[in-house]
Amino acid sequence: MNISWADRINNLPPYLFAEIDAKKQALIDKGVDVIDLGVGDPDIPTPERIIKALNLSAQNPSNHRYPSYAGMASFRSEVASWYKRRFDVTVDGDKNVIILIGSKEGVAHAPLAFINPGDIALVPDPGYPVYNIATEFAGGTPYLMPLLEENGFMPDLNAIPNDILKKSKIMFLNYPNNPTSAFASDDFFNKAIEFANKNNILICHDAAYTEVYFNENNKPKSFLEYDGALEVGLEFHSLSKTFSMTGWRLGHVVGNEKAVAGIGKVKTNIDSGAFQAVQEAGIEALRNYEDGLQERTEIYKKRSMLLSEGLKKIGIDVITPEGTFYVWFKNPNGLKSSEFANLLLEKSGIVMTPGTGFGIYGEGYTRASVTLDDEQLIEAVSRIEKLAI
Ligand SMILES: *Cc1c(COP(=O)(O)O)cnc(C)c1O
């Protein structure tokens, strides 16, 4: 039999990360002590209290059956209550919240709910690659909004041509941002809401990093805190980064009732919801969310400072992050992203993600994840120094 892939698979861009992984493995096989600052996956374990809640809930046979599509009413209501406590945003757990199997799942399914073939999704570049791919899977076309350093890595909404706006149905945004670690300004979010209203474009805000911040006086806000946001948008949130739960697959989407229901329609026909024991562990996570949170973010803060200050000392132009666990910087000596990434890998045994892995406007930049301990970060800086570029 001749098995052929669909065009949507054949047309996928070459997967850069797979290429880096292969090179990394080859070095490890040769005995090189590789320092991997590539993946953004917390090395800090999930808090004990959450694991205990899972253990307990897993014992209950009523949790072994199919969960409800929208997620347990008890968890949806906990999400609503967390939005109230954390952001002072009032939402109804029954109308404005759906539980996701990780926020990536929700982001990836969103275009299926809102995009017809030929429609456009406005996508930040550099950005999380799922926005683009999911748009294309739905038959839509991504329009790239450059995130430039001179604009604080926020898109210039006035620069989007009218003919594009006419065909645009949704706009993805993501703050605090991966990969640039930028925060959005109040002014930007307010303008985005006005823009959404004027052009009838649904805002899909990916808020995975609102709890990874380093300065109590510069706390990231939810998009839904802004006047009118509930009329024009929704927000994807995740327990992954906040509670070191990337492996658990639990997130939620909160926002406009009709928009949330659209995502619900898609999910009802594709999956059957997150394991209820995991959702009950999620209730524990959110109910006592401040427990241990600062200790965890202090670790990322210390590492981010260590790496960014270290890189600055050897002459690299670094944007000191205020949150997330990424350090985004301009490559030394004007090197192209792939050139620098290869050099790091081959000459220093260091894995970092070339900016172009996040889109064409990432060219000239590199992303390092501080999901490794201090010693390895110090060692990484010293190896880069020895490169003398
Ligand atoms: C990690 C990440 C996610 C996905 O988180 P999950 O809830 O684990 O699926 C979504 N968006 C961005 C920008 C991320 O970095």
The ligand as an SDF file (V2000), in Angstrom:
LIG
                    3D

 15 15  0  0  0  0  0  0  0  0999 V2000
    4.4310   26.5400   27.3310 C   0  0  0  0  0  0  0  0  0  0  0  0
    3.5540   27.3840   26.4850 C   0  0  0  0  0  0  0  0  0  0  0  0
    2.2310   27.0340   26.2270 C   0  0  0  0  0  0  0  0  0  0  0  0
    1.6540   25.6700   26.4670 C   0  0  0  0  0  0  0  0  0  0  0  0
    1.4730   25.2680   27.7100 O   0  0  0  0  0  0  0  0  0  0  0  0
    0.6810   23.9290   28.0000 P   0  0  0  0  0  0  0  0  0  0  0  0
   -0.4220   24.3850   28.8900 O   0  0  0  0  0  0  0  0  0  0  0  0
    1.6710   23.0600   28.6700 O   0  0  0  0  0  0  0  0  0  0  0  0
    0.1490   23.3340   26.7500 O   0  0  0  0  0  0  0  0  0  0  0  0
    1.4340   27.9000   25.5050 C   0  0  0  0  0  0  0  0  0  0  0  0
    1.9200   29.0610   25.0430 N   0  0  0  0  0  0  0  0  0  0  0  0
    3.1900   29.4220   25.2530 C   0  0  0  0  0  0  0  0  0  0  0  0
    3.6570   30.7100   24.7020 C   0  0  0  0  0  0  0  0  0  0  0  0
    4.0600   28.5930   25.9640 C   0  0  0  0  0  0  0  0  0  0  0  0
    5.3370   28.9450   26.0990 O   0  0  0  0  0  0  0  0  0  0  0  0
  1  2  1  0
  2  3  1  0
  2 14  2  0
  3  4  1  0
  3 10  2  0
  4  5  1  0
  5  6  1  0
  6  7  2  0
  6  8  1  0
  6  9  1  0
 10 11  1  0
 11 12  2  0
 12 13  1  0
 12 14  1  0
 14 15  1  0
M  END
$$$$
